[in-house]
Amino acid sequence: LTKSEYIRNTALGYVVSSKLSPDEIEVYKLLNKYADNFRRISNLFKLGDTTGVKTASLETASLIREHLNKLK
């Protein structure tokens, strides 16, 4: 936003939101993947498929390790 747009928007009571940085977008995508993985694990428990739970848990742990290594 330009300064004048910002001032006009705040004066009119609009909520001004910021755009996400590339790093924040990456974190957002990552959190969505985690949410999907945990939802899948939960569904496997409901179905009684413990073999699938083990596989999904290992995949999730691997993904977490991969992203943690990027932060080193």
mmCIF file as gemmi writes it, N, C-alpha and C atoms, coordinates in Angstrom:
data_model
loop_
_atom_site.group_PDB
_atom_site.id
_atom_site.type_symbol
_atom_site.label_atom_id
_atom_site.label_alt_id
_atom_site.label_comp_id
_atom_site.label_asym_id
_atom_site.label_entity_id
_atom_site.label_seq_id
_atom_site.pdbx_PDB_ins_code
_atom_site.Cartn_x
_atom_site.Cartn_y
_atom_site.Cartn_z
_atom_site.occupancy
_atom_site.B_iso_or_equiv
_atom_site.pdbx_formal_charge
_atom_site.auth_seq_id
_atom_site.auth_asym_id
_atom_site.pdbx_PDB_model_num
ATOM 1 N N . LEU Axp A 1 ? 0.835 -1.187 0 1 0 ? 1 A 1
ATOM 2 C CA . LEU Axp A 1 ? 0 0 0 1 0 ? 1 A 1
ATOM 3 C C . LEU Axp A 1 ? 0.877 1.248 0 1 0 ? 1 A 1
ATOM 4 N N . THR Axp A 2 ? 0.376 2.26 -0.633 1 0 ? 2 A 1
ATOM 5 C CA . THR Axp A 2 ? 1.052 3.548 -0.535 1 0 ? 2 A 1
ATOM 6 C C . THR Axp A 2 ? 0.696 4.169 0.813 1 0 ? 2 A 1
ATOM 7 N N . LYS Axp A 3 ? 1.424 5.202 1.188 1 0 ? 3 A 1
ATOM 8 C CA . LYS Axp A 3 ? 1.139 5.865 2.466 1 0 ? 3 A 1
ATOM 9 C C . LYS Axp A 3 ? -0.271 6.443 2.482 1 0 ? 3 A 1
ATOM 10 N N . SER Axp A 4 ? -0.666 7.044 1.367 1 0 ? 4 A 1
ATOM 11 C CA . SER Axp A 4 ? -2.001 7.645 1.329 1 0 ? 4 A 1
ATOM 12 C C . SER Axp A 4 ? -3.093 6.576 1.404 1 0 ? 4 A 1
ATOM 13 N N . GLU Axp A 5 ? -2.884 5.437 0.762 1 0 ? 5 A 1
ATOM 14 C CA . GLU Axp A 5 ? -3.864 4.348 0.843 1 0 ? 5 A 1
ATOM 15 C C . GLU Axp A 5 ? -3.964 3.835 2.277 1 0 ? 5 A 1
ATOM 16 N N . TYR Axp A 6 ? -2.819 3.7 2.921 1 0 ? 6 A 1
ATOM 17 C CA . TYR Axp A 6 ? -2.798 3.226 4.304 1 0 ? 6 A 1
ATOM 18 C C . TYR Axp A 6 ? -3.568 4.188 5.212 1 0 ? 6 A 1
ATOM 19 N N . ILE Axp A 7 ? -3.267 5.47 5.098 1 0 ? 7 A 1
ATOM 20 C CA . ILE Axp A 7 ? -3.938 6.477 5.941 1 0 ? 7 A 1
ATOM 21 C C . ILE Axp A 7 ? -5.437 6.497 5.663 1 0 ? 7 A 1
ATOM 22 N N . ARG Axp A 8 ? -5.806 6.45 4.384 1 0 ? 8 A 1
ATOM 23 C CA . ARG Axp A 8 ? -7.226 6.456 4.013 1 0 ? 8 A 1
ATOM 24 C C . ARG Axp A 8 ? -7.927 5.216 4.575 1 0 ? 8 A 1
ATOM 25 N N . ASN Axp A 9 ? -7.311 4.071 4.436 1 0 ? 9 A 1
ATOM 26 C CA . ASN Axp A 9 ? -7.923 2.833 4.925 1 0 ? 9 A 1
ATOM 27 C C . ASN Axp A 9 ? -8.081 2.827 6.439 1 0 ? 9 A 1
ATOM 28 N N . THR Axp A 10 ? -7.046 3.273 7.152 1 0 ? 10 A 1
ATOM 29 C CA . THR Axp A 10 ? -7.163 3.289 8.61 1 0 ? 10 A 1
ATOM 30 C C . THR Axp A 10 ? -8.162 4.346 9.074 1 0 ? 10 A 1
ATOM 31 N N . ALA Axp A 11 ? -8.218 5.484 8.377 1 0 ? 11 A 1
ATOM 32 C CA . ALA Axp A 11 ? -9.185 6.529 8.735 1 0 ? 11 A 1
ATOM 33 C C . ALA Axp A 11 ? -10.615 6.054 8.523 1 0 ? 11 A 1
ATOM 34 N N . LEU Axp A 12 ? -10.824 5.213 7.517 1 0 ? 12 A 1
ATOM 35 C CA . LEU Axp A 12 ? -12.17 4.704 7.236 1 0 ? 12 A 1
ATOM 36 C C . LEU Axp A 12 ? -12.499 3.444 8.045 1 0 ? 12 A 1
ATOM 37 N N . GLY Axp A 13 ? -11.561 3.033 8.892 1 0 ? 13 A 1
ATOM 38 C CA . GLY Axp A 13 ? -11.828 1.908 9.772 1 0 ? 13 A 1
ATOM 39 C C . GLY Axp A 13 ? -11.561 0.538 9.166 1 0 ? 13 A 1
ATOM 40 N N . TYR Axp A 14 ? -10.918 0.501 8.005 1 0 ? 14 A 1
ATOM 41 C CA . TYR Axp A 14 ? -10.596 -0.789 7.404 1 0 ? 14 A 1
ATOM 42 C C . TYR Axp A 14 ? -9.433 -1.433 8.145 1 0 ? 14 A 1
ATOM 43 N N . VAL Axp A 15 ? -9.468 -2.724 8.228 1 0 ? 15 A 1
ATOM 44 C CA . VAL Axp A 15 ? -8.357 -3.454 8.825 1 0 ? 15 A 1
ATOM 45 C C . VAL Axp A 15 ? -7.293 -3.626 7.751 1 0 ? 15 A 1
ATOM 46 N N . VAL Axp A 16 ? -6.123 -3.124 8.042 1 0 ? 16 A 1
ATOM 47 C CA . VAL Axp A 16 ? -5.026 -3.209 7.088 1 0 ? 16 A 1
ATOM 48 C C . VAL Axp A 16 ? -4.213 -4.447 7.429 1 0 ? 16 A 1
ATOM 49 N N . SER Axp A 17 ? -4.102 -5.347 6.492 1 0 ? 17 A 1
ATOM 50 C CA . SER Axp A 17 ? -3.331 -6.566 6.726 1 0 ? 17 A 1
ATOM 51 C C . SER Axp A 17 ? -2.054 -6.522 5.9 1 0 ? 17 A 1
ATOM 52 N N . SER Axp A 18 ? -1.057 -7.187 6.42 1 0 ? 18 A 1
ATOM 53 C CA . SER Axp A 18 ? 0.22 -7.22 5.706 1 0 ? 18 A 1
ATOM 54 C C . SER Axp A 18 ? 0.291 -8.48 4.854 1 0 ? 18 A 1
ATOM 55 N N . LYS Axp A 19 ? 1.125 -8.418 3.84 1 0 ? 19 A 1
ATOM 56 C CA . LYS Axp A 19 ? 1.344 -9.598 3.007 1 0 ? 19 A 1
ATOM 57 C C . LYS Axp A 19 ? 2.359 -10.486 3.703 1 0 ? 19 A 1
ATOM 58 N N . LEU Axp A 20 ? 2.241 -11.767 3.452 1 0 ? 20 A 1
ATOM 59 C CA . LEU Axp A 20 ? 3.176 -12.71 4.047 1 0 ? 20 A 1
ATOM 60 C C . LEU Axp A 20 ? 4.497 -12.679 3.296 1 0 ? 20 A 1
ATOM 61 N N . SER Axp A 21 ? 5.57 -12.811 4.053 1 0 ? 21 A 1
ATOM 62 C CA . SER Axp A 21 ? 6.886 -12.897 3.44 1 0 ? 21 A 1
ATOM 63 C C . SER Axp A 21 ? 7.042 -14.297 2.837 1 0 ? 21 A 1
ATOM 64 N N . PRO Axp A 22 ? 8.003 -14.497 1.965 1 0 ? 22 A 1
ATOM 65 C CA . PRO Axp A 22 ? 8.225 -15.84 1.404 1 0 ? 22 A 1
ATOM 66 C C . PRO Axp A 22 ? 8.466 -16.889 2.49 1 0 ? 22 A 1
ATOM 67 N N . ASP Axp A 23 ? 9.187 -16.523 3.555 1 0 ? 23 A 1
ATOM 68 C CA . ASP Axp A 23 ? 9.414 -17.467 4.653 1 0 ? 23 A 1
ATOM 69 C C . ASP Axp A 23 ? 8.117 -17.806 5.367 1 0 ? 23 A 1
ATOM 70 N N . GLU Axp A 24 ? 7.271 -16.806 5.576 1 0 ? 24 A 1
ATOM 71 C CA . GLU Axp A 24 ? 5.987 -17.052 6.238 1 0 ? 24 A 1
ATOM 72 C C . GLU Axp A 24 ? 5.08 -17.923 5.371 1 0 ? 24 A 1
ATOM 73 N N . ILE Axp A 25 ? 5.129 -17.728 4.077 1 0 ? 25 A 1
ATOM 74 C CA . ILE Axp A 25 ? 4.345 -18.568 3.166 1 0 ? 25 A 1
ATOM 75 C C . ILE Axp A 25 ? 4.819 -20.011 3.246 1 0 ? 25 A 1
ATOM 76 N N . GLU Axp A 26 ? 6.128 -20.212 3.309 1 0 ? 26 A 1
ATOM 77 C CA . GLU Axp A 26 ? 6.692 -21.562 3.429 1 0 ? 26 A 1
ATOM 78 C C . GLU Axp A 26 ? 6.252 -22.223 4.727 1 0 ? 26 A 1
ATOM 79 N N . VAL Axp A 27 ? 6.268 -21.466 5.825 1 0 ? 27 A 1
ATOM 80 C CA . VAL Axp A 27 ? 5.83 -21.997 7.116 1 0 ? 27 A 1
ATOM 81 C C . VAL Axp A 27 ? 4.342 -22.335 7.07 1 0 ? 27 A 1
ATOM 82 N N . TYR Axp A 28 ? 3.548 -21.475 6.444 1 0 ? 28 A 1
ATOM 83 C CA . TYR Axp A 28 ? 2.111 -21.726 6.301 1 0 ? 28 A 1
ATOM 84 C C . TYR Axp A 28 ? 1.865 -23.038 5.554 1 0 ? 28 A 1
ATOM 85 N N . LYS Axp A 29 ? 2.577 -23.229 4.445 1 0 ? 29 A 1
ATOM 86 C CA . LYS Axp A 29 ? 2.427 -24.464 3.671 1 0 ? 29 A 1
ATOM 87 C C . LYS Axp A 29 ? 2.843 -25.669 4.501 1 0 ? 29 A 1
ATOM 88 N N . LEU Axp A 30 ? 3.922 -25.52 5.24 1 0 ? 30 A 1
ATOM 89 C CA . LEU Axp A 30 ? 4.415 -26.607 6.07 1 0 ? 30 A 1
ATOM 90 C C . LEU Axp A 30 ? 3.404 -26.985 7.143 1 0 ? 30 A 1
ATOM 91 N N . LEU Axp A 31 ? 2.837 -25.986 7.798 1 0 ? 31 A 1
ATOM 92 C CA . LEU Axp A 31 ? 1.833 -26.265 8.818 1 0 ? 31 A 1
ATOM 93 C C . LEU Axp A 31 ? 0.603 -26.944 8.233 1 0 ? 31 A 1
ATOM 94 N N . ASN Axp A 32 ? 0.234 -26.583 7.012 1 0 ? 32 A 1
ATOM 95 C CA . ASN Axp A 32 ? -0.88 -27.266 6.353 1 0 ? 32 A 1
ATOM 96 C C . ASN Axp A 32 ? -0.552 -28.729 6.104 1 0 ? 32 A 1
ATOM 97 N N . LYS Axp A 33 ? 0.685 -29.01 5.704 1 0 ? 33 A 1
ATOM 98 C CA . LYS Axp A 33 ? 1.097 -30.405 5.506 1 0 ? 33 A 1
ATOM 99 C C . LYS Axp A 33 ? 1.022 -31.173 6.813 1 0 ? 33 A 1
ATOM 100 N N . TYR Axp A 34 ? 1.491 -30.545 7.902 1 0 ? 34 A 1
ATOM 101 C CA . TYR Axp A 34 ? 1.432 -31.203 9.205 1 0 ? 34 A 1
ATOM 102 C C . TYR Axp A 34 ? -0.007 -31.483 9.612 1 0 ? 34 A 1
ATOM 103 N N . ALA Axp A 35 ? -0.862 -30.513 9.411 1 0 ? 35 A 1
ATOM 104 C CA . ALA Axp A 35 ? -2.273 -30.71 9.754 1 0 ? 35 A 1
ATOM 105 C C . ALA Axp A 35 ? -2.867 -31.865 8.964 1 0 ? 35 A 1
ATOM 106 N N . ASP Axp A 36 ? -2.542 -31.941 7.673 1 0 ? 36 A 1
ATOM 107 C CA . ASP Axp A 36 ? -3.032 -33.051 6.849 1 0 ? 36 A 1
ATOM 108 C C . ASP Axp A 36 ? -2.494 -34.384 7.353 1 0 ? 36 A 1
ATOM 109 N N . ASN Axp A 37 ? -1.205 -34.408 7.681 1 0 ? 37 A 1
ATOM 110 C CA . ASN Axp A 37 ? -0.613 -35.662 8.165 1 0 ? 37 A 1
ATOM 111 C C . ASN Axp A 37 ? -1.243 -36.113 9.47 1 0 ? 37 A 1
ATOM 112 N N . PHE Axp A 38 ? -1.445 -35.2 10.399 1 0 ? 38 A 1
ATOM 113 C CA . PHE Axp A 38 ? -2.059 -35.588 11.67 1 0 ? 38 A 1
ATOM 114 C C . PHE Axp A 38 ? -3.513 -36.001 11.487 1 0 ? 38 A 1
ATOM 115 N N . ARG Axp A 39 ? -4.209 -35.386 10.556 1 0 ? 39 A 1
ATOM 116 C CA . ARG Axp A 39 ? -5.585 -35.794 10.256 1 0 ? 39 A 1
ATOM 117 C C . ARG Axp A 39 ? -5.594 -37.22 9.703 1 0 ? 39 A 1
ATOM 118 N N . ARG Axp A 40 ? -4.64 -37.507 8.826 1 0 ? 40 A 1
ATOM 119 C CA . ARG Axp A 40 ? -4.553 -38.866 8.259 1 0 ? 40 A 1
ATOM 120 C C . ARG Axp A 40 ? -4.23 -39.889 9.332 1 0 ? 40 A 1
ATOM 121 N N . ILE Axp A 41 ? -3.306 -39.538 10.224 1 0 ? 41 A 1
ATOM 122 C CA . ILE Axp A 41 ? -2.966 -40.45 11.321 1 0 ? 41 A 1
ATOM 123 C C . ILE Axp A 41 ? -4.19 -40.707 12.183 1 0 ? 41 A 1
ATOM 124 N N . SER Axp A 42 ? -4.924 -39.668 12.494 1 0 ? 42 A 1
ATOM 125 C CA . SER Axp A 42 ? -6.137 -39.819 13.291 1 0 ? 42 A 1
ATOM 126 C C . SER Axp A 42 ? -7.14 -40.737 12.597 1 0 ? 42 A 1
ATOM 127 N N . ASN Axp A 43 ? -7.292 -40.557 11.297 1 0 ? 43 A 1
ATOM 128 C CA . ASN Axp A 43 ? -8.225 -41.416 10.544 1 0 ? 43 A 1
ATOM 129 C C . ASN Axp A 43 ? -7.774 -42.866 10.542 1 0 ? 43 A 1
ATOM 130 N N . LEU Axp A 44 ? -6.458 -43.093 10.472 1 0 ? 44 A 1
ATOM 131 C CA . LEU Axp A 44 ? -5.958 -44.467 10.515 1 0 ? 44 A 1
ATOM 132 C C . LEU Axp A 44 ? -6.247 -45.109 11.858 1 0 ? 44 A 1
ATOM 133 N N . PHE Axp A 45 ? -6.132 -44.353 12.948 1 0 ? 45 A 1
ATOM 134 C CA . PHE Axp A 45 ? -6.479 -44.882 14.264 1 0 ? 45 A 1
ATOM 135 C C . PHE Axp A 45 ? -7.947 -45.261 14.312 1 0 ? 45 A 1
ATOM 136 N N . LYS Axp A 46 ? -8.788 -44.421 13.742 1 0 ? 46 A 1
ATOM 137 C CA . LYS Axp A 46 ? -10.227 -44.704 13.738 1 0 ? 46 A 1
ATOM 138 C C . LYS Axp A 46 ? -10.533 -45.991 12.977 1 0 ? 46 A 1
ATOM 139 N N . LEU Axp A 47 ? -9.766 -46.243 11.919 1 0 ? 47 A 1
ATOM 140 C CA . LEU Axp A 47 ? -9.984 -47.447 11.109 1 0 ? 47 A 1
ATOM 141 C C . LEU Axp A 47 ? -9.315 -48.679 11.698 1 0 ? 47 A 1
ATOM 142 N N . GLY Axp A 48 ? -8.475 -48.492 12.721 1 0 ? 48 A 1
ATOM 143 C CA . GLY Axp A 48 ? -7.779 -49.616 13.336 1 0 ? 48 A 1
ATOM 144 C C . GLY Axp A 48 ? -6.58 -50.072 12.537 1 0 ? 48 A 1
ATOM 145 N N . ASP Axp A 49 ? -6.088 -49.275 11.619 1 0 ? 49 A 1
ATOM 146 C CA . ASP Axp A 49 ? -4.949 -49.637 10.771 1 0 ? 49 A 1
ATOM 147 C C . ASP Axp A 49 ? -3.659 -49.159 11.427 1 0 ? 49 A 1
ATOM 148 N N . THR Axp A 50 ? -3.112 -49.988 12.33 1 0 ? 50 A 1
ATOM 149 C CA . THR Axp A 50 ? -1.907 -49.574 13.042 1 0 ? 50 A 1
ATOM 150 C C . THR Axp A 50 ? -0.667 -49.614 12.155 1 0 ? 50 A 1
ATOM 151 N N . THR Axp A 51 ? -0.643 -50.444 11.127 1 0 ? 51 A 1
ATOM 152 C CA . THR Axp A 51 ? 0.492 -50.465 10.202 1 0 ? 51 A 1
ATOM 153 C C . THR Axp A 51 ? 0.56 -49.15 9.445 1 0 ? 51 A 1
ATOM 154 N N . GLY Axp A 52 ? -0.571 -48.661 9.006 1 0 ? 52 A 1
ATOM 155 C CA . GLY Axp A 52 ? -0.62 -47.381 8.309 1 0 ? 52 A 1
ATOM 156 C C . GLY Axp A 52 ? -0.228 -46.23 9.219 1 0 ? 52 A 1
ATOM 157 N N . VAL Axp A 53 ? -0.585 -46.336 10.509 1 0 ? 53 A 1
ATOM 158 C CA . VAL Axp A 53 ? -0.23 -45.3 11.466 1 0 ? 53 A 1
ATOM 159 C C . VAL Axp A 53 ? 1.289 -45.232 11.609 1 0 ? 53 A 1
ATOM 160 N N . LYS Axp A 54 ? 1.916 -46.384 11.692 1 0 ? 54 A 1
ATOM 161 C CA . LYS Axp A 54 ? 3.375 -46.417 11.811 1 0 ? 54 A 1
ATOM 162 C C . LYS Axp A 54 ? 4.031 -45.779 10.59 1 0 ? 54 A 1
ATOM 163 N N . THR Axp A 55 ? 3.572 -46.125 9.411 1 0 ? 55 A 1
ATOM 164 C CA . THR Axp A 55 ? 4.124 -45.582 8.167 1 0 ? 55 A 1
ATOM 165 C C . THR Axp A 55 ? 3.926 -44.071 8.097 1 0 ? 55 A 1
ATOM 166 N N . ALA Axp A 56 ? 2.733 -43.618 8.391 1 0 ? 56 A 1
ATOM 167 C CA . ALA Axp A 56 ? 2.441 -42.179 8.345 1 0 ? 56 A 1
ATOM 168 C C . ALA Axp A 56 ? 3.263 -41.423 9.38 1 0 ? 56 A 1
ATOM 169 N N . SER Axp A 57 ? 3.439 -42.008 10.564 1 0 ? 57 A 1
ATOM 170 C CA . SER Axp A 57 ? 4.232 -41.365 11.611 1 0 ? 57 A 1
ATOM 171 C C . SER Axp A 57 ? 5.694 -41.237 11.189 1 0 ? 57 A 1
ATOM 172 N N . LEU Axp A 58 ? 6.23 -42.277 10.575 1 0 ? 58 A 1
ATOM 173 C CA . LEU Axp A 58 ? 7.617 -42.23 10.113 1 0 ? 58 A 1
ATOM 174 C C . LEU Axp A 58 ? 7.789 -41.197 9.004 1 0 ? 58 A 1
ATOM 175 N N . GLU Axp A 59 ? 6.825 -41.108 8.103 1 0 ? 59 A 1
ATOM 176 C CA . GLU Axp A 59 ? 6.89 -40.109 7.035 1 0 ? 59 A 1
ATOM 177 C C . GLU Axp A 59 ? 6.851 -38.693 7.615 1 0 ? 59 A 1
ATOM 178 N N . THR Axp A 60 ? 5.995 -38.487 8.612 1 0 ? 60 A 1
ATOM 179 C CA . THR Axp A 60 ? 5.89 -37.174 9.249 1 0 ? 60 A 1
ATOM 180 C C . THR Axp A 60 ? 7.182 -36.819 9.969 1 0 ? 60 A 1
ATOM 181 N N . ALA Axp A 61 ? 7.741 -37.784 10.692 1 0 ? 61 A 1
ATOM 182 C CA . ALA Axp A 61 ? 9.002 -37.547 11.399 1 0 ? 61 A 1
ATOM 183 C C . ALA Axp A 61 ? 10.118 -37.209 10.416 1 0 ? 61 A 1
ATOM 184 N N . SER Axp A 62 ? 10.143 -37.885 9.286 1 0 ? 62 A 1
ATOM 185 C CA . SER Axp A 62 ? 11.151 -37.611 8.263 1 0 ? 62 A 1
ATOM 186 C C . SER Axp A 62 ? 10.994 -36.204 7.7 1 0 ? 62 A 1
ATOM 187 N N . LEU Axp A 63 ? 9.772 -35.799 7.455 1 0 ? 63 A 1
ATOM 188 C CA . LEU Axp A 63 ? 9.503 -34.459 6.934 1 0 ? 63 A 1
ATOM 189 C C . LEU Axp A 63 ? 9.926 -33.39 7.948 1 0 ? 63 A 1
ATOM 190 N N . ILE Axp A 64 ? 9.644 -33.629 9.208 1 0 ? 64 A 1
ATOM 191 C CA . ILE Axp A 64 ? 10.042 -32.687 10.251 1 0 ? 64 A 1
ATOM 192 C C . ILE Axp A 64 ? 11.56 -32.58 10.313 1 0 ? 64 A 1
ATOM 193 N N . ARG Axp A 65 ? 12.248 -33.726 10.271 1 0 ? 65 A 1
ATOM 194 C CA . ARG Axp A 65 ? 13.713 -33.718 10.298 1 0 ? 65 A 1
ATOM 195 C C . ARG Axp A 65 ? 14.281 -32.956 9.105 1 0 ? 65 A 1
ATOM 196 N N . GLU Axp A 66 ? 13.69 -33.156 7.943 1 0 ? 66 A 1
ATOM 197 C CA . GLU Axp A 66 ? 14.136 -32.471 6.727 1 0 ? 66 A 1
ATOM 198 C C . GLU Axp A 66 ? 14.061 -30.959 6.894 1 0 ? 66 A 1
ATOM 199 N N . HIS Axp A 67 ? 12.962 -30.476 7.431 1 0 ? 67 A 1
ATOM 200 C CA . HIS Axp A 67 ? 12.789 -29.036 7.605 1 0 ? 67 A 1
ATOM 201 C C . HIS Axp A 67 ? 13.673 -28.491 8.739 1 0 ? 67 A 1
ATOM 202 N N . LEU Axp A 68 ? 13.875 -29.284 9.769 1 0 ? 68 A 1
ATOM 203 C CA . LEU Axp A 68 ? 14.761 -28.85 10.852 1 0 ? 68 A 1
ATOM 204 C C . LEU Axp A 68 ? 16.197 -28.73 10.341 1 0 ? 68 A 1
ATOM 205 N N . ASN Axp A 69 ? 16.601 -29.62 9.464 1 0 ? 69 A 1
ATOM 206 C CA . ASN Axp A 69 ? 17.946 -29.556 8.897 1 0 ? 69 A 1
ATOM 207 C C . ASN Axp A 69 ? 18.136 -28.293 8.049 1 0 ? 69 A 1
ATOM 208 N N . LYS Axp A 70 ? 17.067 -27.813 7.435 1 0 ? 70 A 1
ATOM 209 C CA . LYS Axp A 70 ? 17.159 -26.582 6.652 1 0 ? 70 A 1
ATOM 210 C C . LYS Axp A 70 ? 17.432 -25.379 7.539 1 0 ? 70 A 1
ATOM 211 N N . LEU Axp A 71 ? 17.01 -25.458 8.798 1 0 ? 71 A 1
ATOM 212 C CA . LEU Axp A 71 ? 17.165 -24.348 9.726 1 0 ? 71 A 1
ATOM 213 C C . LEU Axp A 71 ? 18.539 -24.29 10.386 1 0 ? 71 A 1
ATOM 214 N N . LYS Axp A 72 ? 19.332 -25.333 10.224 1 0 ? 72 A 1
ATOM 215 C CA . LYS Axp A 72 ? 20.669 -25.361 10.85 1 0 ? 72 A 1
ATOM 216 C C . LYS Axp A 72 ? 21.592 -24.371 10.197 1 0 ? 72 A 1
